[in-house]
Amino acid sequence: MAVPSTPQEQYDLIASNLQEVLNPEIIKSVLEKRERPLVIYWGTATTGRPHCGYFVPCLKIAEFLRAGCTVKILLADIHGFLDNLKAPIELVEFRAQYYKYVITELLKAVGVSIEKLEFVLGSSYQLTPEYTMDRFRLESVVTEHDARKAGSEVVKQVQNSTLSSLIYPVMQALDEEYLKVDAQFGGVDQRKIFALAKDILPKIGYKERAHLMNPMVPGLAGGKMSASDPNSKIDVLDDAETVKRKLKKAVAAPKIVEENGLLSFVEYVLLPAGALKTGSPIFEVPRREGEPLVYTSVQQLQDDYRADILSPQILKPAIADAINELLRPIQAAFQASEEWQAIEKKAYPPPPAPEKKKTKEKNRGTGYPGAKAKPDGSVEGANAAQVSVGKNVGEAMKNLELEEKAVNGA
């Protein structure tokens, strides 16, 4: 893919494959002035393990970088905690570090320069007095109805939800000002939060930003690719055989292109990845008989799928091979980094083993029901204190005298 040389070429690459752009004039104005790079931010709550669905926004971020933009990635640790406690507060720091490793390697895997890539930890500025005061100012002009509506497609909705779910979209809007960006990028499911930001930031004296929205790409099971559903996503550390097994189970009705996660993955990941790596979008599907099918456009891909020239049976292994090719350098980087491996264990510790059924311990003759002597002679249990220091002052003093004699060797 050639590096854009004119403002129009830059804008065309920035806006390509997006579902919607709000306030495009803001972006064009910065590009046309050529005084500085356009600054875009994308935020991700550091909760579940990053999966191959992250290739979708990362490929778009790679195009922003190729267009000469500065991209700030917000590792939203506080947001992860606020979103119905999806990430325990004691783990968000480690998960943010893990996300940084993964996203960096995802971008490097498609051959894009990360010189203008910046990572910002949400808690690095969201806990400052200035940010807190601005948050209070916004909360004084945002109604409960508008905050709930804004987060309805992003924040986990539960009956009688906590206040944190209302604060989440307000903070996301305020992040635009504190990150000093021209535009925010996200999925089209973020549109209501983007609309809220456009409306409320000017109310406290801050400018509007542009907003760039990716379409929602279905997962392997047909719906949204979810980190909580192991069958709908491929982890970036899944080995080649696991990837093939999961692709084999993927939902893909023959001749149906709507809500087809496999075709969407080719459209939004594999074709753009080919363009970034080789200069032109390309996806190849080997066949047992005849020449391989070679695709350079989405339309050609969809036409062949509708005509059953491209069947799920030959598409799945081709996608599996392409994903494994993308994951290979990422997994090699993981294996070469002891620090990354250590962070992964801290960020996603294995669940505790189920407790074994405890056998009832016998009373070992302490003279007090509920107090049990241990092999080392110490006593524990409901009445351990009475055994240790006695029932009254006299008995306690007697016990202490015996202990003192034992210490002194008397």
C-alpha positions in Angstrom: 0.0 0.0 0.0 1.5 3.3 -1.1 1.9 6.1 1.5 -0.6 8.8 0.8 1.0 12.0 -0.4 -1.9 14.5 -0.6 -4.6 15.5 2.0 -7.3 13.9 -0.1 -5.4 10.6 -0.4 -4.8 10.7 3.4 -8.5 11.3 4.0 -9.5 8.5 1.6 -7.3 6.0 3.4 -8.5 7.2 6.9 -12.2 6.9 5.9 -12.0 3.7 3.9 -14.1 0.8 5.0 -15.7 2.8 7.8 -19.5 2.8 8.3 -19.8 6.4 9.3 -17.7 9.6 9.9 -19.1 12.4 12.0 -17.7 15.9 11.5 -15.3 14.9 8.6 -14.6 18.7 8.1 -12.5 18.6 11.3 -10.3 15.9 9.9 -10.0 17.5 6.5 -9.1 20.9 8.0 -6.2 19.5 9.9 -5.0 17.5 6.9 -5.2 20.4 4.5 -3.3 22.8 6.8 -0.4 20.3 7.0 0.9 22.0 10.2 0.9 18.8 12.3 -0.3 15.2 12.1 -3.9 14.4 12.6 -4.3 12.9 16.1 -6.8 10.0 16.6 -7.5 8.0 19.7 -9.0 4.5 20.2 -9.8 3.2 23.6 -10.1 -0.3 24.8 -11.2 -1.4 28.3 -8.6 -3.9 29.6 -10.9 -6.7 30.6 -11.0 -10.1 28.8 -8.1 -11.6 26.9 -7.6 -9.9 23.5 -8.6 -12.1 20.6 -8.5 -12.1 16.8 -11.4 -9.7 16.7 -8.9 -7.0 17.8 -7.4 -7.4 14.3 -10.4 -5.4 13.0 -9.7 -2.1 14.8 -6.0 -2.7 14.7 -6.0 -3.0 10.9 -7.9 0.3 10.7 -5.4 1.8 13.2 -2.6 0.5 10.9 -4.2 2.5 8.0 -4.3 5.6 10.2 -0.6 5.2 10.9 0.1 4.6 7.2 -1.8 7.9 6.4 0.6 9.8 8.7 -1.6 10.1 11.7 -0.5 10.0 15.3 -2.6 7.4 17.1 -3.1 7.3 20.8 -4.4 4.0 22.3 -6.1 4.5 25.6 -5.7 1.4 27.8 -8.8 2.1 29.7 -8.2 0.4 33.0 -10.6 2.6 35.0 -13.3 2.0 32.4 -12.8 -1.8 32.7 -13.4 -1.5 36.4 -16.5 0.7 36.0 -18.1 -1.6 33.4 -19.9 -3.8 35.9 -16.6 -4.8 37.4 -15.6 -6.8 34.3 -12.0 -6.5 35.4 -11.1 -6.8 39.1 -9.2 -3.7 40.2 -6.2 -5.7 41.4 -5.8 -7.2 37.9 -6.4 -4.1 35.6 -2.8 -2.9 35.8 -1.4 -6.3 34.6 -4.1 -6.5 31.9 -3.3 -3.1 30.6 0.4 -4.2 30.2 -0.7 -7.4 28.5 -2.9 -5.4 26.0 0.0 -3.1 25.2 2.1 -6.1 24.2 -0.6 -7.7 22.1 -1.7 -4.5 20.2 1.9 -3.6 19.5 2.6 -7.0 18.0 -0.7 -7.1 16.1 0.4 -3.9 14.3 3.9 -5.1 13.7 2.5 -8.3 12.2 1.1 -6.4 9.3 4.3 -4.5 8.6 3.3 -1.0 9.7 5.6 1.5 11.5 4.6 2.2 15.1 6.7 5.3 15.4 3.6 7.5 15.8 1.8 5.1 18.1 1.3 6.1 21.7 -0.1 4.2 24.6 -1.8 6.0 27.5 -3.0 4.4 30.7 -6.4 5.8 31.7 -5.6 6.0 35.4 -2.5 8.2 34.6 -4.8 11.2 34.2 -8.3 10.1 35.1 -7.5 10.3 38.8 -6.1 13.8 38.8 -8.0 16.7 40.5 -8.4 18.5 37.2 -10.0 15.6 35.5 -12.2 14.8 38.5 -13.4 18.4 38.6 -14.2 18.4 34.8 -16.0 15.1 35.3 -18.2 16.7 38.0 -18.9 19.7 35.7 -20.1 17.3 32.9 -22.1 15.3 35.4 -23.9 18.5 36.3 -25.2 18.9 32.7 -25.8 15.3 31.7 -29.1 13.7 32.7 -29.4 10.2 33.9 -31.5 9.4 30.8 -28.9 10.6 28.4 -26.0 8.8 30.2 -27.9 5.5 30.3 -28.9 5.9 26.6 -25.3 6.7 25.6 -23.9 3.6 27.2 -26.7 1.2 26.3 -24.8 -0.6 23.5 -21.4 -0.6 25.2 -21.7 -0.8 29.0 -23.1 -4.1 30.3 -26.8 -3.5 31.2 -28.2 -5.1 34.3 -31.3 -4.4 36.3 -30.8 -1.7 39.0 -27.4 -0.9 37.6 -24.7 0.9 39.5 -23.8 4.5 39.1 -20.5 3.5 37.4 -22.4 2.5 34.3 -23.6 6.1 34.0 -20.2 7.6 34.6 -18.5 5.4 32.0 -19.8 7.3 28.8 -19.3 10.7 30.5 -15.6 9.8 31.1 -15.2 8.5 27.5 -16.4 11.9 26.2 -14.0 13.8 28.5 -11.1 11.6 27.4 -11.2 13.4 24.0 -10.1 16.6 25.7 -7.5 15.2 28.0 -5.9 13.1 25.2 -5.8 16.3 23.0 -7.1 14.5 19.9 -8.8 15.6 16.7 -10.9 12.5 16.4 -12.0 9.4 18.3 -12.3 6.0 16.6 -14.5 3.0 17.6 -17.1 0.6 16.5 -20.5 1.8 15.4 -21.9 0.5 18.7 -20.1 3.5 20.2 -22.2 6.0 18.2 -24.4 7.1 21.1 -21.4 7.9 23.3 -19.8 9.8 20.4 -23.1 11.8 20.0 -23.1 12.5 23.7 -19.5 13.8 23.5 -20.4 16.1 20.6 -23.2 17.5 22.6 -21.7 17.9 26.1 -18.1 18.9 25.6 -19.0 22.4 24.3 -21.2 22.9 27.3 -18.1 23.1 29.5 -16.0 25.0 27.0 -14.3 22.2 25.1 -14.4 21.7 21.3 -16.1 19.0 19.3 -14.1 16.2 17.8 -14.7 14.1 14.7 -15.7 10.5 15.1 -14.8 7.5 13.0 -16.9 4.3 13.2 -16.1 0.8 12.1 -19.0 -1.5 11.2 -19.7 -4.3 13.7 -18.1 -7.5 12.4 -19.8 -10.8 13.4 -17.8 -13.5 15.2 -17.2 -17.1 14.2 -20.5 -18.1 15.9 -22.4 -15.6 13.8 -23.0 -12.9 16.5 -20.6 -10.5 18.1 -17.1 -11.9 18.6 -16.9 -12.1 22.4 -14.0 -12.6 24.8 -16.3 -14.4 27.2 -17.4 -17.0 24.6 -14.4 -19.2 23.8 -16.1 -20.7 20.8 -16.8 -17.4 19.1 -13.2 -16.1 19.3 -9.6 -17.1 18.6 -7.1 -16.1 21.2 -3.9 -14.5 19.8 -1.9 -17.3 21.6 -4.0 -20.2 20.2 -1.8 -22.7 18.5 -2.3 -23.6 14.8 -4.3 -26.7 15.4 -6.7 -24.9 17.8 -7.2 -22.2 15.2 -8.1 -24.8 12.6 -10.4 -26.6 15.0 -12.3 -23.4 15.9 -12.6 -22.4 12.2 -13.9 -25.8 11.4 -16.8 -25.2 13.9 -17.5 -21.7 12.6 -21.0 -20.8 11.5 -21.1 -20.2 7.7 -24.2 -21.1 5.8 -23.5 -21.8 2.1 -24.4 -19.0 -0.3 -25.4 -16.6 2.5 -23.1 -13.6 2.8 -25.2 -11.6 5.4 -23.9 -11.9 9.0 -21.2 -14.2 7.8 -18.3 -13.9 10.2 -15.8 -15.6 7.9 -16.5 -13.3 4.9 -16.4 -10.3 7.2 -13.0 -11.4 8.6 -11.6 -11.6 5.1 -13.1 -8.2 4.2 -11.9 -6.3 7.3 -8.7 -8.1 8.2 -7.2 -10.3 5.6 -7.6 -8.1 2.6 -6.4 -4.9 4.4 -3.6 -6.9 5.9 -2.5 -8.1 2.4 -2.6 -4.5 1.2 -0.4 -3.3 4.1 2.1 -6.1 3.7 2.3 -6.5 0.0 0.9 -3.3 -1.5 -2.3 -4.7 -2.8 -5.3 -6.5 -1.1 -5.1 -10.2 -1.8 -6.6 -13.4 -0.3 -5.9 -16.8 -1.8 -8.1 -20.0 -1.3 -6.4 -23.2 -2.4 -8.5 -26.0 -4.0 -7.8 -29.7 -4.3 -8.5 -29.5 -8.0 -7.7 -26.6 -10.2 -6.0 -23.3 -9.6 -6.5 -21.5 -6.3 -9.1 -18.8 -6.1 -7.5 -15.4 -5.7 -9.5 -12.5 -4.4 -8.6 -8.8 -4.5 -12.0 -7.3 -3.8 -14.9 -8.0 -1.4 -17.4 -7.9 -4.3 -15.7 -10.7 -6.1 -15.5 -12.7 -2.8 -19.2 -12.3 -2.1 -20.2 -13.1 -5.7 -18.3 -16.4 -5.7 -19.7 -17.3 -2.3 -23.3 -16.7 -3.4 -22.7 -18.8 -6.5 -21.2 -21.6 -4.3 -17.9 -21.4 -6.2 -16.4 -20.4 -2.9 -17.8 -22.9 -0.4 -17.4 -23.0 3.4 -15.5 -26.2 3.1 -12.6 -24.6 1.2 -12.9 -21.1 2.8 -12.5 -22.3 6.4 -9.0 -23.9 6.0 -7.8 -20.9 3.9 -8.8 -18.5 6.6 -7.3 -20.7 9.3 -4.0 -20.7 7.3 -4.1 -16.9 6.9 -4.8 -16.3 10.6 -2.0 -18.6 11.6 0.3 -16.7 9.3 -0.7 -13.4 11.1 -0.4 -15.0 14.5 3.0 -16.6 13.9 5.2 -13.5 14.6 3.0 -12.5 17.5 3.4 -15.8 19.2 7.1 -15.9 18.4 7.4 -12.5 20.2 5.5 -13.9 23.2 7.8 -16.9 23.4 10.9 -14.7 23.2 9.8 -12.4 26.0 9.9 -13.7 29.6 8.5 -10.4 30.8 5.4 -10.7 28.6 4.9 -14.3 29.7 5.1 -13.2 33.4 2.6 -10.4 32.8 0.2 -12.9 31.1 0.2 -15.1 34.2 -0.5 -12.1 36.5 -3.1 -10.6 34.2 -5.1 -13.9 33.7 -4.3 -16.2 36.6 -5.8 -19.7 36.3 -8.9 -20.3 38.3 -8.4 -21.8 41.7 -8.7 -25.5 41.9 -11.9 -26.8 43.5 -11.6 -27.3 47.2 -11.4 -30.9 48.4 -14.0 -32.0 50.9 -12.5 -31.6 54.3 -12.5 -34.6 56.6 -13.7 -34.0 60.2 -10.8 -33.7 62.5 -10.9 -35.5 65.8 -10.6 -33.8 69.1 -7.1 -34.6 70.4 -7.9 -34.3 74.1 -7.4 -30.6 74.8 -10.3 -30.7 77.2 -12.2 -28.0 75.3 -14.9 -28.9 72.7 -14.1 -27.3 69.4 -10.4 -26.8 70.1 -8.1 -29.2 68.1 -4.5 -29.9 68.7 -2.2 -29.8 65.7 0.8 -32.1 65.2 3.2 -29.4 66.3 1.4 -29.2 69.7 -0.4 -25.9 68.9 -4.1 -25.6 69.2 -6.7 -24.1 66.8 -10.5 -24.0 66.7 -13.4 -22.3 68.3 -11.9 -22.5 71.9 -8.3 -22.2 71.0 -7.9 -19.0 72.9 -9.1 -20.6 76.1 -6.7 -23.5 75.7 -3.8 -21.1 74.9 -4.2 -18.6 77.7 -6.7 -20.2 80.1 -10.2 -19.5 81.2 -9.2 -17.0 83.9 -6.4 -14.8 85.1 -5.0 -17.5 87.5 -4.9 -20.2 84.9 -3.4 -17.8 82.4 -0.6 -16.8 84.8 0.1 -20.5 85.4 0.3 -21.2 81.7 2.6 -18.2 81.2 4.9 -19.4 84.0 5.2 -22.8 82.4 6.0 -21.2 79.0 8.7 -19.0 80.7 10.3 -22.0 82.4 10.3 -23.9 79.1 12.0 -21.0 77.3 14.6 -20.7 80.1 15.2 -24.4 80.2 14.0 -24.9 83.8 
